[in-house]
Amino acid sequence: MLKKKQKKRQNDNYRQKQDPQKPEDLSILRDYQDNISRIKGELGNSTDINFREFQFNRIKGFCVYVDGLANQEMISVFFMETLYTGDIDLTLHDAFQCLADKTVSLGNIQIITDWNQVYDNLLYGNTLFFLNGYNKAITVETKGWDKRSITEPSTQLAIRGPKDSFTETLRTNTALIRRRITSPNLWLETMKIGRVSQTDVGIMYLKGIANEKIVQEIKERLNRIDIDSIQGSGFVEQLIEDQTWTTFPTTYSSERPDVVSSHILEGRIALIVDGTPFVVTAPAIFIQFFQAPDDYYSRFDISTGIRILRILSFFIALIGPAVYIAATTFHQEMIPTTMAIAIAAQRENVPFPAFIEALIMEILFEILREAGLRLPRAVGQAVSIVGALVIGQAAVQAGIVSPVMVIVVSLTAIANFSTPSFAMAIAARLIRFVLMGLATVLGFYGIMLGLMFMAIHLCSIRSFGIPYMMPLAPFNINNQQDVFVRFPIWAMKNRPMFISKGNIVRTGENQKPGPPKQEENNQTSNGES
């Protein structure tokens, strides 16, 4: 009990150091020079805080903004020039209101009265105007920092899909979603998270389609976050997820506006974090990570075949080296005689057992893959390809590994790249080493034991209360339209009922396409004759 009290006291002291209390008097001062001195003192006399003093008749004042966050052209053109050239009498009984109503021609004007609002608006990119003799200020939205333009997605490519992607600006990302869902029921709620960073986090969902309980649960989890800084969507994702001790992702992250829009239309909730080009959607299920954007832009039969191929590739990436180890170590009788003789001849000069051989090659390929990601794009791909070819060939000639092992590991690496979700592909890469160890000890029995434990673990995971393996476990026959087989668009009449609890009807009646009816053809031919 004493240790808990000491720990609580330490946490309280830490918070006080990180977030010192403001002075008790939060009211803006009437003397504008005192206001300038207070802003400089609170912000450490920072050189990027710009002050511009002005005087008209007997009224003095100043404006303040942060260089790099505010648009200086907007300040000069829409305020200063208007103030100098406009017919404004600031000697009236209420010069402050006159300035707010007639002089400032910018949008989103607000009058504030305390210092907390001053610092929040100033550090958000707004410009503040103070007049001598008034204990209040005008804040004008002048955000104008440099931002990256909308470009083509770099991690989630699609052949027939849109070519735009999210950026690091919150408002740009929300606009990309609203362009695709022009409905008044698309609601957006914004909150600030992070004691120091004060990062804007938006919650976007469709009112009447999204499950209100899940929306409320997400809000509560976001409100419980107590951290200094939020630097990306990955921070929020790790702080609100259901399951921590698992390699499988329980939220979905995407940089494509069309993917996020489709998730919102299904009843999911999108979390948009300012400063990151990836949007998180929840709840997430296992089969969702094998669905690619091209699945819905192509015919259903082609999409179904490619999706099954992806799932097969996932299992190859998961158990490929483990199967080779088990077959060559314990179950040689399951290998055809000719192949068994060829493998034995190749491994005759290899000094290591199959597990060590596979481990060496897997670690080598993981190093090359990581190096290819971290190096500049111009040389990263070349290093990965040349490194794999040269080192693999040299390892075979040196007798460290066999040629069959190089083929198995290469096939495993290629199959891993076919998984659309990077988070799910990483999970397969990690579990692969566990299955390799089980195959070394127990052979195929170890692989089956590992897959059984993985299946039990997957069935125990939940994402915001939704079973992770839905609609497979528990099995729901009414929600099998977009699992292994992707039904035609006209046949996918309902949204996933385990996610959406409101309006689940997605497609109207009689949407199946077909040729014109025979009666219509006859009437057309008679009219022509």
C-alpha positions in Angstrom: 0.0 0.0 0.0 2.9 2.4 0.9 4.6 1.6 -2.5 1.3 2.5 -4.3 1.1 5.8 -2.5 4.7 6.6 -3.3 4.2 5.8 -6.9 1.1 7.9 -7.1 3.0 10.8 -5.5 5.8 10.5 -8.0 3.3 10.5 -10.9 1.6 13.6 -9.6 5.0 15.4 -9.2 5.9 14.3 -12.8 2.7 15.8 -14.2 3.2 19.0 -12.4 6.7 19.3 -13.8 5.5 18.5 -17.3 2.4 20.7 -17.2 3.0 23.6 -14.8 0.0 25.5 -13.7 -0.7 28.9 -15.3 -0.9 32.0 -13.1 -4.2 32.2 -11.3 -5.2 35.4 -13.1 -6.0 34.2 -16.6 -7.7 37.5 -17.8 -6.1 39.4 -20.7 -4.6 42.7 -19.5 -5.8 46.1 -20.7 -2.3 47.5 -21.3 -1.1 46.1 -24.6 2.5 46.5 -23.7 1.9 44.3 -20.6 0.3 41.7 -22.9 3.3 41.7 -25.2 5.6 41.2 -22.2 3.5 38.4 -20.9 3.4 36.5 -24.2 7.2 36.9 -24.5 7.7 35.6 -21.0 5.4 32.6 -21.3 6.8 31.6 -24.7 10.4 32.1 -23.7 10.9 35.1 -26.0 11.0 32.7 -28.9 12.3 34.2 -32.2 9.5 32.7 -34.3 6.8 34.7 -32.4 6.2 37.8 -34.5 4.7 41.0 -33.1 3.4 43.8 -35.3 2.3 47.0 -33.6 0.0 49.5 -35.1 -1.6 52.9 -34.2 -4.6 54.6 -35.7 -5.6 58.0 -34.3 -5.3 57.5 -30.5 -5.9 53.7 -30.6 -2.8 51.5 -30.2 -2.6 47.8 -30.6 -0.6 44.9 -32.0 -1.1 41.5 -33.7 0.9 38.4 -32.9 1.4 35.2 -34.8 3.9 32.3 -35.2 6.1 32.5 -38.2 5.7 29.3 -40.2 2.3 28.4 -38.9 0.4 31.5 -40.0 0.0 32.8 -43.5 1.7 36.2 -43.5 0.2 37.2 -46.8 -3.3 36.8 -45.4 -2.3 39.0 -42.5 -0.9 41.8 -44.6 -3.5 41.8 -47.4 -6.7 41.1 -45.5 -6.0 43.0 -42.3 -3.2 45.5 -42.4 -4.0 46.9 -45.8 -7.7 47.0 -45.0 -7.0 48.7 -41.8 -4.8 51.4 -43.4 -7.0 52.0 -46.4 -10.5 51.5 -44.9 -12.7 54.3 -43.6 -12.7 53.1 -40.0 -13.1 55.3 -37.0 -11.4 53.6 -34.2 -12.1 56.4 -31.8 -15.7 55.3 -31.4 -17.0 54.2 -28.0 -16.4 50.5 -28.9 -13.4 50.5 -31.2 -12.8 46.8 -30.4 -16.2 45.7 -31.8 -15.7 48.0 -34.8 -12.4 46.4 -35.5 -14.0 42.9 -35.3 -17.0 43.7 -37.5 -15.7 46.0 -40.2 -11.9 45.9 -40.4 -11.0 42.3 -40.3 -12.2 40.7 -43.5 -11.0 37.2 -42.7 -13.3 34.3 -41.7 -13.7 32.4 -38.4 -13.3 35.5 -36.2 -13.6 34.9 -32.4 -13.3 37.1 -29.4 -11.4 35.5 -26.5 -10.9 36.7 -22.9 -8.4 34.4 -21.2 -4.8 33.4 -21.7 -5.4 29.7 -22.2 -7.4 30.6 -25.4 -4.6 32.9 -26.4 -1.9 30.3 -26.4 -4.1 27.6 -27.9 -5.0 29.8 -30.9 -1.5 31.2 -31.3 0.2 27.8 -31.4 -2.5 26.5 -33.8 -1.6 29.0 -36.5 -4.1 31.7 -35.8 -3.4 35.4 -35.5 -4.4 37.4 -32.5 -5.2 41.2 -32.3 -5.0 43.2 -29.1 -6.1 46.8 -28.6 -4.9 49.1 -25.8 -7.5 49.5 -23.1 -9.4 46.3 -23.8 -9.0 43.1 -21.7 -9.9 40.8 -24.7 -8.5 39.8 -28.0 -9.6 38.9 -31.5 -8.4 35.6 -33.0 -8.6 35.1 -36.7 -8.0 31.8 -38.5 -4.8 32.3 -40.6 -3.3 28.8 -40.7 -1.0 28.6 -43.6 1.9 26.2 -42.9 3.6 24.3 -45.6 2.0 20.9 -46.4 2.5 18.0 -48.7 0.2 17.9 -51.7 -2.0 14.9 -52.4 0.0 12.2 -54.1 -0.4 8.6 -55.2 -0.4 5.9 -52.5 3.0 4.4 -51.8 2.1 1.3 -49.7 -1.4 0.3 -50.9 -1.4 0.3 -54.7 -4.4 -0.4 -56.8 -4.6 -0.9 -60.6 -8.1 0.5 -61.2 -8.7 2.4 -58.0 -8.2 6.1 -57.3 -4.7 7.5 -57.2 -5.1 9.9 -54.2 -3.9 9.3 -50.7 -4.0 11.0 -47.3 -1.6 13.7 -46.3 -0.3 14.9 -42.9 -3.0 17.6 -42.6 -6.2 16.7 -40.7 -8.5 19.0 -42.7 -7.2 17.7 -46.0 -7.9 14.1 -44.9 -11.4 14.8 -43.7 -12.1 16.6 -47.0 -11.0 13.5 -49.0 -13.5 11.4 -47.1 -16.3 13.9 -47.4 -15.8 14.0 -51.2 -16.7 10.3 -51.3 -19.5 10.4 -48.7 -21.6 13.5 -49.2 -24.1 12.7 -46.5 -25.2 14.9 -43.6 -25.0 11.8 -41.4 -21.2 11.7 -41.7 -20.3 13.2 -38.4 -16.9 14.4 -37.3 -15.8 15.0 -33.7 -12.4 16.4 -32.8 -10.5 16.3 -29.5 -7.0 17.3 -28.5 -4.8 14.5 -27.0 -1.3 15.0 -25.5 -0.4 17.3 -22.6 2.4 18.9 -24.6 1.7 18.2 -28.2 -2.1 19.0 -28.1 -2.6 16.8 -31.2 -6.0 17.0 -33.0 -7.6 13.6 -33.3 -10.8 13.3 -35.3 -13.5 10.6 -34.9 -15.5 10.2 -38.1 -18.5 7.8 -38.5 -21.9 7.6 -40.2 -24.7 8.4 -37.7 -27.5 5.8 -37.9 -25.1 3.1 -39.4 -22.3 2.9 -36.9 -22.8 1.1 -33.6 -23.3 3.8 -31.0 -21.9 1.6 -28.3 -18.6 1.2 -30.2 -18.5 5.0 -30.9 -19.0 5.7 -27.2 -16.3 3.1 -26.3 -13.8 4.7 -28.6 -14.5 8.1 -27.2 -14.0 6.9 -23.6 -10.7 5.2 -24.5 -9.5 8.3 -26.2 -10.4 10.4 -23.2 -8.5 8.1 -20.9 -5.2 8.7 -22.8 -2.8 10.6 -20.6 0.5 11.1 -22.4 2.9 13.9 -23.3 2.7 13.6 -27.1 0.9 11.9 -29.9 3.2 11.8 -32.9 1.1 9.6 -35.2 -1.8 7.2 -35.5 0.3 4.4 -34.3 0.4 6.0 -30.8 -3.4 6.1 -30.6 -3.7 2.6 -32.0 -1.5 1.2 -29.3 -3.3 3.1 -26.5 -6.8 2.1 -27.4 -6.5 -1.5 -28.7 -8.2 -4.4 -26.9 -5.4 -6.9 -27.0 -1.8 -5.9 -26.3 0.0 -9.3 -26.2 -0.6 -10.4 -29.7 1.2 -10.1 -33.0 -2.0 -9.7 -35.0 -3.3 -6.2 -35.6 -6.7 -5.4 -34.0 -7.2 -2.1 -35.9 -6.8 -1.4 -39.6 -4.5 1.4 -40.9 -4.8 2.7 -44.4 -3.5 5.7 -46.5 -6.3 5.3 -49.1 -9.4 7.5 -48.8 -11.5 5.1 -50.8 -10.7 2.2 -48.4 -11.5 4.3 -45.3 -14.7 5.5 -46.9 -15.8 2.0 -47.6 -15.1 1.0 -44.0 -17.1 3.9 -42.8 -20.0 2.9 -45.1 -19.9 -0.5 -43.5 -20.4 1.0 -40.0 -16.8 1.3 -38.8 -15.3 4.3 -37.1 -12.3 6.2 -38.5 -9.7 7.9 -36.3 -7.8 10.7 -38.1 -4.7 12.0 -36.4 -3.2 15.3 -37.4 0.4 14.9 -38.6 0.1 11.4 -40.1 -1.0 10.2 -43.5 -2.5 6.9 -42.1 -6.1 6.7 -40.9 -7.1 4.0 -38.4 -10.4 2.3 -38.7 -12.1 0.1 -36.0 -13.3 -2.5 -35.3 -11.2 -4.8 -37.4 -11.5 -8.5 -38.2 -9.1 -11.1 -39.5 -10.4 -11.6 -43.0 -10.4 -7.8 -43.6 -6.6 -7.8 -43.9 -6.7 -9.9 -47.0 -9.2 -7.6 -48.8 -7.5 -5.3 -51.3 -9.0 -2.3 -53.1 -8.9 -4.0 -56.5 -11.3 -6.7 -55.1 -14.2 -4.2 -55.5 -13.1 -2.6 -58.8 -12.9 -5.9 -60.7 -15.4 -8.6 -61.4 -16.4 -10.9 -58.5 -15.0 -14.1 -60.0 -11.6 -12.6 -60.6 -11.5 -10.9 -57.2 -12.5 -14.2 -55.5 -9.7 -16.1 -57.2 -7.1 -13.5 -56.3 -8.3 -13.3 -52.7 -8.0 -17.1 -52.3 -4.5 -16.9 -53.8 -3.6 -14.3 -51.2 -4.8 -16.4 -48.3 -2.9 -19.4 -49.7 0.2 -17.2 -50.0 -0.2 -16.2 -46.3 -0.1 -19.9 -45.2 2.9 -20.5 -47.4 4.7 -17.6 -45.8 3.6 -18.9 -42.4 4.6 -22.6 -42.6 6.9 -22.9 -45.7 10.3 -23.3 -43.9 8.6 -25.3 -41.1 7.2 -27.8 -43.5 10.7 -28.2 -45.1 12.3 -28.7 -41.8 9.7 -31.3 -40.6 9.8 -33.2 -43.9 13.6 -33.5 -44.1 14.1 -34.1 -40.4 11.3 -36.5 -39.3 9.1 -37.4 -42.3 11.4 -38.3 -45.1 8.9 -41.0 -46.2 6.5 -38.4 -47.3 8.9 -37.0 -49.8 9.0 -38.7 -53.3 12.1 -41.0 -53.6 13.7 -39.1 -56.4 13.3 -35.7 -54.7 14.5 -37.2 -51.4 17.7 -38.5 -53.0 18.3 -35.1 -54.7 17.8 -33.2 -51.4 20.1 -35.6 -49.5 22.8 -35.2 -52.2 22.5 -31.4 -52.0 22.7 -31.4 -48.2 25.6 -33.8 -48.0 28.2 -31.1 -47.6 26.1 -28.8 -45.5 27.5 -28.8 -41.9 24.3 -27.6 -40.2 20.9 -29.3 -39.5 17.9 -28.1 -41.4 16.7 -25.8 -38.6 20.0 -23.9 -38.4 20.2 -23.7 -42.1 16.7 -22.2 -42.4 17.4 -19.9 -39.5 20.5 -18.5 -41.2 18.7 -17.9 -44.5 15.6 -16.4 -42.8 17.6 -13.9 -40.7 19.7 -13.1 -43.8 16.6 -12.3 -45.9 15.0 -10.3 -43.0 18.2 -8.2 -42.8 18.2 -7.6 -46.5 14.5 -6.7 -46.5 15.0 -4.2 -43.6 18.0 -2.7 -45.3 16.0 -2.2 -48.5 13.3 -0.3 -46.6 15.6 2.0 -44.7 18.0 2.9 -47.6 17.1 5.6 -50.1 14.7 4.5 -52.7 17.2 4.8 -55.5 19.5 2.3 -54.1 17.3 0.3 -51.7 15.8 -2.0 -54.3 19.1 -2.6 -56.0 20.8 -3.5 -52.7 17.9 -6.0 -51.8 18.0 -7.7 -55.2 21.8 -7.8 -55.6 22.4 -8.7 -52.0 19.9 -11.7 -52.1 21.4 -13.0 -55.4 25.0 -12.6 -54.5 24.8 -13.7 -50.8 22.5 -16.6 -51.7 24.7 -17.9 -54.4 27.8 -17.4 -52.3 26.2 -19.3 -49.4 25.4 -22.3 -51.6 28.9 -22.4 -53.1 30.4 -22.2 -49.7 28.4 -25.2 -48.5 26.6 -23.2 -45.8 23.1 -23.9 -47.1 21.6 -26.1 -49.8 20.0 -24.8 -53.0 16.6 -26.2 -51.9 16.7 -24.1 -48.8 17.4 -21.0 -50.8 14.3 -21.8 -53.0 12.1 -22.4 -49.9 13.1 -19.2 -48.2 12.8 -17.2 -51.4 9.3 -18.6 -52.1 8.4 -17.8 -48.5 9.6 -14.2 -48.8 7.7 -13.6 -52.1 4.5 -15.1 -50.7 4.8 -12.8 -47.7 4.7 -9.8 -50.0 1.3 -10.8 -51.4 -0.5 -9.9 -48.2 -2.2 -6.5 -48.7 -1.7 -5.4 -45.1 1.8 -4.8 -43.9 0.8 -5.3 -40.3 -0.6 -8.8 -41.0 2.5 -9.7 -43.1 4.8 -8.8 -40.1 2.6 -11.1 -37.9 3.3 -14.0 -40.3 7.0 -13.3 -40.3 7.2 -13.5 -36.5 5.1 -16.6 -36.1 7.1 -18.3 -38.8 10.1 -18.6 -36.5 7.9 -20.2 -33.7 6.6 -22.8 -36.1 10.1 -23.5 -37.3 11.2 -24.3 -33.7 8.1 -26.5 -33.2 8.8 -28.4 -36.5 12.4 -29.0 -35.3 11.2 -30.6 -32.1 8.0 -32.4 -33.1 7.9 -32.4 -36.9 4.4 -32.1 -38.5 2.9 -32.6 -35.1 4.6 -29.5 -33.8 3.3 -27.5 -36.8 -0.3 -28.7 -36.2 0.1 -27.9 -32.5 1.3 -24.4 -33.3 -1.5 -23.8 -35.8 -4.1 -25.0 -33.3 -2.8 -22.6 -30.6 -2.8 -19.8 -33.2 -6.4 -20.6 -34.1 -7.4 -20.6 -30.4 -5.6 -17.3 -29.9 -7.3 -15.7 -32.9 -10.7 -16.8 -31.6 -10.0 -15.2 -28.2 -9.1 -11.8 -29.6 -11.7 -9.0 -29.8 -11.6 -5.7 -31.5 -13.8 -3.2 -29.5 -16.1 -6.0 -28.5 -16.3 -7.7 -31.9 -14.9 -11.2 -32.2 -11.7 -11.1 -34.4 -12.7 -14.1 -36.4 -16.2 -13.0 -37.3 -18.0 -14.2 -39.4 -16.1 -17.5 -39.3 -16.0 -18.0 -35.6 -18.7 -17.7 -34.5 -20.0 -18.8 -37.9 -22.7 -16.6 -39.4 -24.2 -17.7 -42.7 -25.7 -14.3 -43.4 -22.3 -12.6 -43.4 -20.4 -14.8 -45.8 -20.8 -12.4 -48.8 -17.3 -10.9 -48.5 -15.1 -13.5 -46.8 -13.3 -16.1 -49.0 -15.7 -15.6 -51.9 -16.6 -12.0 -52.9 -20.2 -12.0 -54.0 -21.2 -9.7 -56.9 -21.9 -6.1 -55.9 -25.7 -6.5 -56.6 -25.8 -9.5 -54.3 -24.1 -7.8 -51.3 -27.4 -6.5 -50.0 -26.6 -6.0 -46.4 -23.7 -4.5 -44.4 -21.9 -6.7 -41.9 -24.6 -7.1 -39.2 -22.0 -7.8 -36.5 -20.5 -4.3 -37.1 -23.5 -2.1 -38.0 -26.5 -2.1 -35.7 -28.5 0.6 -37.5 -29.4 0.7 -41.2 -27.9 -2.5 -42.6 -29.5 -2.4 -46.0 -26.9 -1.5 -48.6 -28.4 -2.5 -52.0 -31.9 -2.1 -53.2 -34.1 -4.8 -54.8 -33.9 -5.9 -58.4 -30.2 -4.8 -58.9 -29.1 -7.8 -60.8 -28.0 -6.8 -64.3 -29.2 -8.6 -67.4 -30.3 -8.2 -71.0 -33.6 -6.4 -71.9 -36.7 -8.4 -71.6 -38.2 -10.1 -74.7 -41.3 -8.0 -74.6 -39.3 -4.8 -74.7 -37.3 -6.1 -77.6 -40.5 -6.9 -79.5 -42.0 -3.4 -78.8 -38.8 -1.8 -80.0 -38.7 -3.8 -83.2 -42.4 -3.1 -83.9 -41.8 0.6 -83.4 -38.9 0.7 -85.9 -41.0 -1.2 -88.5 
